[in-house]
Amino acid sequence: PIGTAPFYAIPVVGGIMATFGGLKINGNTEVMGVHGHAIPGLYAVPGCAGGIMNGDYWCVMSGYSVLGRLSGQQSADFAAAQGTAK
């Protein structure tokens, strides 16, 4: 047993960094519907998409920024085509 003071405590909390399951996306980060077709105007960044974390966790992390940038560009292009971009 630990019986000599002083005693210290460190608070520990759980958190979720990303999901291992989630929305299915295609190569353009468009969310795929239940019938296998992209849902127009709906994009998902890697942390919300399913299947991204399969395989080696640390190697996949470098792809997050690439897919995140792609998702942002795709959604901006979609908004511009719809005339809703600012």
C-alpha positions in Angstrom: 0.0 0.0 0.0 1.0 3.6 -0.5 1.0 5.3 2.8 3.4 8.2 2.7 2.0 11.7 2.0 1.8 13.9 0.1 -0.6 12.3 -2.4 -1.3 13.6 -5.8 -4.2 13.0 -8.2 -4.4 13.5 -11.9 -7.9 13.8 -13.4 -8.5 11.5 -16.3 -11.4 11.8 -18.8 -12.4 9.8 -21.8 -12.9 11.4 -25.2 -13.6 10.4 -28.7 -11.1 11.5 -31.3 -12.7 9.8 -34.4 -15.1 7.1 -35.3 -14.2 3.6 -36.6 -17.6 3.4 -38.2 -19.9 6.0 -39.6 -21.0 7.4 -42.9 -19.9 5.7 -46.1 -18.1 8.1 -48.5 -16.8 7.9 -52.0 -13.5 9.1 -53.4 -14.8 12.7 -53.5 -15.9 12.5 -49.8 -19.5 12.5 -50.8 -21.8 10.6 -48.4 -23.3 7.6 -50.0 -27.0 6.9 -49.6 -28.6 3.5 -48.8 -29.0 2.7 -52.5 -25.3 3.3 -53.2 -25.6 6.7 -54.8 -23.9 9.9 -53.6 -26.3 12.3 -51.7 -25.9 15.7 -53.5 -24.3 18.4 -51.4 -23.6 16.1 -48.4 -19.9 15.6 -47.7 -18.1 14.0 -44.7 -14.7 14.7 -43.3 -12.6 11.7 -42.4 -13.4 11.7 -38.7 -17.1 11.2 -39.5 -16.7 8.6 -42.2 -16.6 4.9 -41.7 -13.8 2.6 -42.7 -11.1 5.3 -42.7 -9.4 3.9 -39.6 -9.1 0.3 -41.0 -5.5 -1.0 -41.0 -2.6 0.8 -39.4 -4.0 3.7 -37.3 -0.9 5.9 -37.4 -0.4 5.6 -41.1 -4.0 6.6 -41.8 -3.7 9.8 -39.7 -1.7 11.5 -42.5 -4.6 11.0 -44.8 -6.9 13.0 -42.6 -5.6 16.4 -43.8 -5.7 15.4 -47.4 -9.3 14.1 -47.2 -10.4 17.0 -45.1 -9.0 19.5 -47.6 -10.7 17.5 -50.4 -14.0 17.5 -48.6 -13.8 21.3 -48.0 -13.0 21.9 -51.7 -15.7 19.6 -52.9 -18.4 21.2 -50.7 -17.2 24.7 -51.7 -17.4 23.8 -55.4 -20.9 22.4 -54.9 -22.0 25.6 -53.1 -20.6 27.7 -55.9 -22.4 25.6 -58.5 -25.6 26.1 -56.6 -25.0 29.9 -56.4 -24.9 29.7 -52.5 -21.2 30.3 -52.0 -20.1 33.5 -50.3 
